[in-house]
Every structure is written in C-alpha cells, then in structure tokens.
C-alpha cells in the first residue's frame, strides 16, 4: 500500500491543488497544453464516474481517465505518469520515489507559472471577448473602399512576383535547352 502513502504525501504537500476542482473542459485543455509542452503522448482524456480513485493513466491507449470535475492534483498526477513513461521507458518508477515527486513538482511549477491552474475561465472569457471585438472591427473594415484597394494592390503584387518567377524559370530552362541541343548535335 505504498501508493496510498504517496497519495497522502501528495495531498499534504499540494493541499492547495487538491482543494480546487475544475470543469471537465478545463481539465482537458490543461492536459493537452501540458502534454504538448513536454511532448507527452496523452492524446485522449475520458471522464467517467470512477469509484476507487480519481484518475487512471493508460500507457497502451495513451488516455487519461478521470472523474468528472477533477481537482488539479489529479490532473498533475496522471500527467506525471506520462512524463515518467517518456523519461524512463524501460524502468518502472514507483509512486513516492524522488523521481516521482521531482517530476510532479516540475509539472506543477510549469502550470503555475503559466497560470493555468487558476484564472483559466476568466482568461478564456477575456480572450473570447477580444476575438469578438477584433472580428467586428475586421468586418467593418472589410466594407470600406480602402480595404478593397489594399486587396487589389496585394493581388497585383502576388501576380507580379509569380510573373517574375515564371520568367526566371523560363530563362534557366532555355539555357539548359541550348546546352542539351549542343550535346545532342555533337557540337560541344
């Protein structure tokens, strides 16, 4: 029952994380962000009503199964499994070892620095508001004659560069053609 002692140590050390429950979407977002940063294979997150524990990491299916509305410590714990599987593929790192806690601390520090643990919902609301305002501004700008003029000018620039590229390719091909004509006729 070493793993039970490990869970108790984690709960004591990171009590501030075990008290904060998050929504399923936010947990999935955090898992994807952390796995992308550390290049982990945690591809899928599944939420079920698990009765025995808060989460389960599967190395075979590259999935993390968690309870609905998990706390942040469960998310970090399950990501830690993937981190250790990546770092030590041929060895089994036990719960509660120094390597276990060092990697768990690394994940938690990274997420706290990025502030993903706390203000995720507030940040998302602000971000959606900003994108909405940008979209409104762009739509209003697209209706102006200045925008149409810019579009036409950029289109002219693109076609002129394509014309230059085509002319350069034709010059090179003509040079090669002359060389091969000389070789074919025997006048080298």
Buried (B, 14 or more C-beta within 10 A) or exposed (E): EEEEEBBEBBBEBBEEBBEEBBEBEBBBBBBBBBBEEBEBEBEEBEBEEBEEEBBBBBEEEBBBBBBEEBBBBBBBBBBBBBBBBBEEEEEEBEBBEEBBBEBBBBBBEBBBEEEBBEEBEEEEEEEEEEEEEEEEEEEEEEEEEEEEEEEEEEEEEEEEEEEEEEEEEEEEEEEEEEEEEEEEEEEE
